[in-house]
Amino acid sequence: MPERRFNEKKTTQAAARFLALAGGGMNYMLLIKLLYLLDRRSLSRWGRPVTGDDYFSMKYGPVLSEVLDLITGMPDPNCASYWAKHISDPVHYVVELTADPGDDELSEAEEDVIEATFKKFGCYNQFDLAAHLHQMLEEWQPVEHGRIPITYGDILKAIKKSPEEIAAIEEELSSLSDVERMFSPR
């Protein structure tokens, strides 16, 4: 299984695009679901996610772990994250775009998928979308308490990739992770 490499800048830019499409703010549970659907579609189309986050089945559907931590975690007063410089802390479960992070990390094709995902699912409220995803996503497992990991393989199997395609995608993602690790600052 490939090691995931969370890309906070790219994730922030994708989240900012969703927030802009929603008029500047939205319920953070809805935002997390939209980001999950973006990654799922990206895996289906190109064999790679946009965010590089870890996914989990939780009570109200799939969750991106790092994004949830960025939204609900305790901020470090000495070090504002890239996310925190552009997206507000939640107020009554709503996050807002506070500054434009740009879009230099996103490809035009990824921006198109963000817009298509928002067009299809952005009109839902968070609980209706969670209920819809419970029916739609084969990789999600019911959870009353805690969380269950969702792997790339789980998603790829659910979107009907063959075992050979899954193995090839996982191998490529593992190789990309190795290259990123070699060139990332320590």
C-alpha positions as CSV (number, residue, x, y, z in Angstrom):
1,M,0.0,0.0,0.0
2,P,1.5,3.4,-1.0
3,E,2.4,5.9,1.7
4,R,0.3,9.0,1.3
5,R,1.8,12.4,1.1
6,F,-0.7,15.1,2.2
7,N,-0.3,18.3,0.2
8,E,-1.7,21.1,2.4
9,K,-1.2,23.9,-0.2
10,K,-3.0,22.0,-3.0
11,T,-5.7,20.9,-0.6
12,T,-6.2,24.4,0.7
13,Q,-6.5,25.7,-2.9
14,A,-9.1,23.0,-3.7
15,A,-11.1,23.8,-0.5
16,A,-10.9,27.5,-1.4
17,R,-12.3,26.8,-4.8
18,F,-15.3,24.9,-3.3
19,L,-15.8,27.7,-0.7
20,A,-15.7,30.4,-3.5
21,L,-18.3,28.4,-5.5
22,A,-20.5,28.3,-2.4
23,G,-20.3,32.1,-2.0
24,G,-17.4,32.1,0.5
25,G,-18.4,29.7,3.2
26,M,-20.0,26.3,4.0
27,N,-20.5,23.7,6.6
28,Y,-17.2,22.0,7.1
29,M,-18.7,18.5,7.0
30,L,-20.0,19.3,3.5
31,L,-16.6,20.6,2.5
32,I,-14.8,17.5,3.7
33,K,-17.3,15.3,1.7
34,L,-16.7,17.4,-1.4
35,L,-12.9,17.1,-1.1
36,Y,-13.4,13.3,-0.7
37,L,-15.5,13.1,-3.8
38,L,-12.8,15.2,-5.6
39,D,-10.1,12.7,-4.6
40,R,-12.3,9.8,-5.5
41,R,-13.0,11.2,-9.0
42,S,-9.3,12.1,-9.5
43,L,-8.3,8.5,-8.6
44,S,-10.8,7.2,-11.1
45,R,-9.7,9.5,-13.9
46,W,-5.9,9.8,-13.4
47,G,-4.9,7.2,-10.8
48,R,-3.9,9.8,-8.2
49,P,-5.7,11.9,-5.6
50,V,-5.6,15.7,-5.3
51,T,-5.1,16.0,-1.6
52,G,-2.9,13.0,-0.7
53,D,-4.9,12.7,2.6
54,D,-5.8,9.6,4.6
55,Y,-9.4,8.6,4.4
56,F,-11.6,7.0,7.1
57,S,-15.1,5.7,7.3
58,M,-16.8,7.6,10.2
59,K,-20.4,7.8,11.3
60,Y,-21.4,10.5,8.8
61,G,-19.5,9.1,5.9
62,P,-15.9,9.3,4.5
63,V,-13.5,11.8,6.2
64,L,-10.2,13.3,5.2
65,S,-8.1,13.0,8.3
66,E,-5.6,15.8,7.9
67,V,-8.3,18.2,6.7
68,L,-10.5,17.4,9.7
69,D,-7.4,18.0,11.9
70,L,-6.8,21.4,10.2
71,I,-10.4,22.4,10.7
72,T,-11.0,21.1,14.3
73,G,-7.5,20.8,15.7
74,M,-6.0,23.1,18.2
75,P,-4.0,25.7,16.3
76,D,-0.4,26.3,17.2
77,P,-0.1,30.0,18.0
78,N,3.5,30.0,16.9
79,C,2.9,28.5,13.5
80,A,-0.1,29.3,11.4
81,S,-0.6,26.6,8.8
82,Y,-1.1,27.4,5.1
83,W,-4.8,26.3,5.6
84,A,-5.3,28.7,8.5
85,K,-3.9,31.6,6.5
86,H,-6.7,31.2,4.0
87,I,-9.6,29.4,5.6
88,S,-11.3,30.4,8.9
89,D,-11.7,28.4,12.0
90,P,-15.2,27.0,12.2
91,V,-18.0,29.1,13.6
92,H,-21.2,27.2,14.1
93,Y,-19.7,24.4,11.9
94,V,-19.1,26.8,9.0
95,V,-15.7,27.7,7.6
96,E,-15.1,30.7,5.4
97,L,-12.5,31.7,2.8
98,T,-10.5,34.5,4.4
99,A,-7.8,35.0,1.7
100,D,-7.3,33.8,-1.8
101,P,-4.6,31.1,-1.8
102,G,-4.4,31.1,-5.6
103,D,-4.6,28.0,-7.8
104,D,-1.0,27.4,-8.9
105,E,-1.0,23.8,-7.5
106,L,-4.2,22.8,-9.3
107,S,-4.3,21.8,-12.9
108,E,-7.1,23.0,-15.2
109,A,-8.5,19.4,-15.3
110,E,-8.6,19.3,-11.5
111,E,-10.4,22.7,-11.4
112,D,-12.9,21.2,-13.8
113,V,-13.5,18.3,-11.5
114,I,-13.9,20.6,-8.6
115,E,-16.6,22.6,-10.5
116,A,-18.4,19.4,-11.6
117,T,-18.3,18.0,-8.1
118,F,-19.7,21.2,-6.7
119,K,-22.4,21.4,-9.4
120,K,-23.5,17.8,-8.6
121,F,-23.2,17.7,-4.8
122,G,-22.8,21.3,-3.6
123,C,-26.5,21.9,-3.3
124,Y,-26.9,19.2,-0.6
125,N,-26.8,20.0,3.1
126,Q,-24.1,18.0,5.0
127,F,-26.5,15.4,6.5
128,D,-28.3,14.7,3.2
129,L,-25.0,14.3,1.4
130,A,-23.8,12.0,4.1
131,A,-26.9,9.8,3.7
132,H,-26.6,9.9,-0.1
133,L,-22.9,8.8,0.2
134,H,-23.8,6.0,2.5
135,Q,-25.8,4.5,-0.3
136,M,-23.5,5.5,-3.2
137,L,-20.0,4.6,-1.9
138,E,-19.2,0.9,-1.7
139,E,-15.9,1.7,0.1
140,W,-17.6,3.4,3.1
141,Q,-18.4,1.1,6.0
142,P,-21.0,1.9,8.7
143,V,-19.3,3.1,11.9
144,E,-21.1,4.0,15.2
145,H,-18.0,5.1,17.1
146,G,-14.4,5.6,16.0
147,R,-13.2,5.2,12.4
148,I,-12.1,2.6,9.9
149,P,-9.4,3.3,7.3
150,I,-10.4,3.5,3.6
151,T,-7.4,2.6,1.3
152,Y,-6.8,3.6,-2.3
153,G,-7.4,-0.1,-3.1
154,D,-10.8,0.1,-1.4
155,I,-11.8,3.1,-3.5
156,L,-10.3,1.7,-6.8
157,K,-12.2,-1.6,-6.2
158,A,-15.4,0.3,-5.5
159,I,-15.1,2.2,-8.8
160,K,-14.6,-1.1,-10.6
161,K,-10.9,-1.0,-11.5
162,S,-9.4,-4.4,-12.2
163,P,-7.0,-6.0,-9.8
164,E,-4.2,-5.3,-12.4
165,E,-5.2,-1.7,-12.6
166,I,-5.3,-1.3,-8.9
167,A,-1.8,-2.9,-8.5
168,A,-0.4,-0.6,-11.2
169,I,-2.0,2.5,-9.7
170,E,-0.8,1.6,-6.2
171,E,2.7,0.9,-7.5
172,E,2.8,4.3,-9.3
173,L,1.5,6.1,-6.2
174,S,4.2,4.4,-4.1
175,S,6.9,5.5,-6.6
176,L,5.6,9.1,-6.7
177,S,5.7,9.1,-2.9
178,D,9.3,7.9,-2.9
179,V,10.3,10.6,-5.3
180,E,8.5,13.3,-3.3
181,R,10.2,12.2,-0.1
182,M,13.6,12.4,-1.8
183,F,13.1,15.9,-2.9
184,S,11.0,17.3,0.0
185,P,12.8,19.6,2.5
186,R,13.6,17.9,5.8
